[in-house]
């Protein structure tokens, strides 16, 4: 997306609009050092951390997500873009915490028991972070108790479960049924994903949505969290 002359580009010479556009290009190209530098330049010019996050990083990663969904970018390129995003977040995260900036939402994500595949899960986590969510990744091979502990500790709005094997997919139903038995199922938006899954399976296990890729997961999470908050606010008014 960028040309060969970018190596010689001095980011400090760009005005704010051009710098943000250049950062979108650098994110797309997975250039972590340039993103780190761009974030620091904008902060130095007096931009608040949440504006840097939204305008420079989230908007840039949105383009990456769309092109990944549409088959223009592939997993290695998205991982590079997410890595560049992480470089920017490393600078911004402590500043965002200081200002008390609220994330778009919070998600606990993990691969289910018996399954050690994590590339898809990692991509979803990175893209969710790129969209401004706080993500708690509990890793691979998670029994029900791991999910329960993470939900109790972190109080997220979203639970994401991933599986790549047809033999481990049914464990998602075990987790959801356990939440139902405990009377806490409706406290969470539950998203499921993984290569062998489909929409019918998502419905069958009682998830709120099946997400076929990381970009879909971000779009779905934003939509369902907004709907859940609206419903809660409405309930509070009439309650």
C-alpha positions in Angstrom: 0.0 0.0 0.0 3.0 2.3 0.6 5.7 3.0 -1.9 9.5 2.4 -1.7 10.2 6.0 -0.8 8.5 5.7 2.5 11.8 4.6 4.0 13.0 8.1 3.6 9.9 9.8 4.9 10.3 12.0 8.0 7.0 11.6 9.9 7.6 14.8 11.8 7.3 16.8 8.6 3.7 15.7 8.0 0.7 17.7 9.2 -1.7 15.9 11.5 -4.1 14.7 8.7 -1.3 13.4 6.5 0.4 11.8 9.5 -2.8 9.9 10.4 -3.2 8.8 6.8 0.4 7.6 6.7 -0.1 5.7 10.0 -3.1 3.9 8.4 -0.8 2.9 5.5 2.0 1.9 8.0 -0.5 -0.2 10.0 -1.6 -1.9 6.8 2.0 -2.7 5.9 2.8 -3.9 9.5 5.4 -1.3 10.2 5.6 -1.4 14.1 8.5 1.1 14.5 6.7 3.7 12.4 3.5 3.3 14.3 5.3 3.7 17.6 6.9 6.9 16.3 3.6 8.2 14.8 1.8 7.7 18.1 4.5 9.6 20.0 4.5 12.5 17.5 0.7 12.9 17.8 0.9 12.8 21.6 3.7 15.3 21.5 1.4 17.6 19.4 -1.1 17.5 22.2 -3.5 14.8 20.9 -5.3 13.1 23.8 -4.6 9.3 23.9 -8.1 8.3 23.1 -8.1 10.4 19.9 -4.8 8.9 18.8 -6.3 5.4 19.4 -9.5 6.1 17.6 -8.3 8.2 14.6 -4.9 6.7 13.9 -5.1 3.1 15.1 -8.7 1.9 15.2 -9.6 3.5 11.9 -6.5 2.0 10.4 -7.2 -1.5 11.7 -10.8 -1.2 10.4 -9.4 -1.1 6.9 -7.2 -4.1 7.6 -10.2 -6.0 9.0 -12.4 -5.3 5.9 -9.6 -6.3 3.5 -9.0 -9.5 5.5 -12.8 -10.3 5.4 -12.8 -9.7 1.7 -9.8 -11.9 0.9 -7.5 -9.0 0.0 -5.2 -9.6 3.0 -4.3 -12.9 4.5 -3.4 -14.2 8.0 0.4 -13.4 7.9 -0.3 -9.8 6.8 -3.0 -9.3 9.4 -0.7 -10.6 12.1 1.9 -8.0 11.0 -0.7 -5.3 11.1 -1.8 -6.4 14.6 1.8 -6.5 15.8 2.2 -2.8 14.6 -1.0 -2.0 16.4 0.4 -3.5 19.6 3.4 -1.3 19.3 1.1 1.8 19.3 -1.0 0.3 22.1 2.1 -0.2 24.3 2.6 3.6 24.3 -1.1 4.4 24.7 -2.3 1.8 27.2 -0.8 3.4 30.4 -1.9 6.9 29.2 -5.5 5.6 28.5 -5.6 4.1 32.0 -4.5 7.4 33.6 -7.3 9.3 31.8 -9.8 6.7 32.8 -10.8 6.2 29.1 -13.4 3.4 28.9 -12.8 0.6 26.4 -15.6 0.0 23.8 -16.3 -3.2 25.8 -14.5 -6.1 27.5 -14.0 -9.6 26.2 -12.8 -12.9 27.6 -11.6 -15.3 24.8 -10.2 -18.8 24.9 -9.9 -22.0 22.9 -12.1 -24.8 24.4 -10.9 -27.9 26.3 -9.1 -30.5 24.1 -8.1 -27.9 21.5 -4.7 -26.3 21.2 -5.2 -24.2 18.1 -4.9 -20.5 18.7 -4.1 -18.6 15.4 -7.8 -17.8 14.8 -8.4 -16.9 18.4 -5.3 -14.7 18.5 -6.4 -12.9 15.3 -9.8 -12.2 16.8 -8.2 -10.9 20.0 -5.9 -8.6 18.2 -8.6 -7.3 15.9 -10.9 -6.7 18.9 -8.1 -4.8 20.6 -7.6 -2.9 17.4 -11.3 -1.9 17.6 -10.9 -0.5 21.1 -12.0 -3.5 23.2 -10.2 -4.7 26.2 -9.3 -8.4 25.6 -8.5 -11.0 28.2 -7.0 -14.0 26.4 -7.1 -17.2 28.6 -5.3 -19.3 26.0 -5.9 -22.8 24.8 -7.4 -26.1 26.1 -9.8 -24.4 28.6 -12.2 -26.5 30.7 -15.4 -24.9 31.9 -13.9 -23.7 35.2 -11.3 -21.6 33.4 -14.1 -19.7 31.7 -16.1 -19.3 34.9 -13.0 -18.0 36.8 -12.2 -15.5 34.0 -15.8 -14.3 33.8 -15.9 -13.8 37.6 -12.6 -12.0 37.8 -12.8 -9.7 34.7 -16.6 -9.1 34.5 -16.6 -8.8 30.6 -19.6 -8.2 28.4 -18.5 -10.8 25.9 -17.3 -14.4 26.1 -15.6 -15.7 22.9 -14.9 -19.4 22.4 -12.9 -20.9 19.6 -12.4 -24.5 18.3 -10.7 -25.9 15.2 -11.6 -29.6 15.7 -15.0 -31.2 15.1 -14.3 -33.3 18.2 -13.9 -30.2 20.5 -16.7 -28.1 19.0 -19.4 -29.7 21.2 -17.6 -28.5 24.4 -18.9 -25.0 23.6 -22.4 -26.3 24.5 -21.0 -27.7 27.8 -19.7 -24.2 28.7 -23.0 -22.5 27.7 -25.2 -25.0 29.6 -23.0 -24.5 32.7 -23.6 -20.8 32.5 -27.4 -21.5 32.1 -27.4 -23.8 35.1 -25.7 -21.0 37.2 -28.3 -18.5 36.0 -25.7 -16.2 34.4 -26.0 -17.1 30.7 -27.8 -13.9 29.9 -25.1 -11.7 31.5 -22.9 -12.2 28.5 -22.8 -11.9 24.7 -21.4 -15.3 23.6 -19.6 -15.5 20.3 -18.2 -18.7 18.8 -15.8 -19.3 15.9 -13.5 -21.7 14.2 -13.1 -23.3 10.8 -15.5 -26.3 11.2 -18.3 -24.2 12.8 -21.2 -22.5 11.0 -24.3 -20.5 11.9 -26.5 -23.5 12.5 -24.0 -24.8 15.0 -23.8 -21.5 16.8 -27.6 -21.5 17.2 -27.6 -25.2 18.3 -25.2 -24.6 21.2 -27.0 -21.5 22.3 -24.4 -18.8 21.3 -25.5 -15.3 20.5 -23.6 -15.4 17.2 -21.2 -17.4 15.1 -18.4 -15.3 13.6 -16.7 -16.6 10.5 -13.7 -14.4 10.8 -12.0 -11.7 12.9 -13.6 -8.8 11.1 -17.1 -10.3 11.5 -16.3 -10.9 15.2 -15.5 -7.2 15.7 -18.7 -6.0 13.8 -20.9 -8.5 15.7 -19.4 -7.6 19.1 -19.9 -3.9 18.6 -23.5 -4.4 17.5 -24.5 -6.9 20.2 -22.8 -5.0 23.0 -24.6 -1.8 21.9 -27.9 -3.6 21.8 -27.3 -5.2 25.3 -26.4 -1.8 26.8 -29.5 -0.2 25.3 -31.7 -3.0 26.6 -30.1 -2.6 30.1 -30.7 1.2 30.1 -34.3 0.7 29.0 -34.8 -1.9 31.7 -33.3 0.5 34.3 -35.7 3.2 33.2 -38.9 1.1 33.3 -37.6 -0.9 36.3 
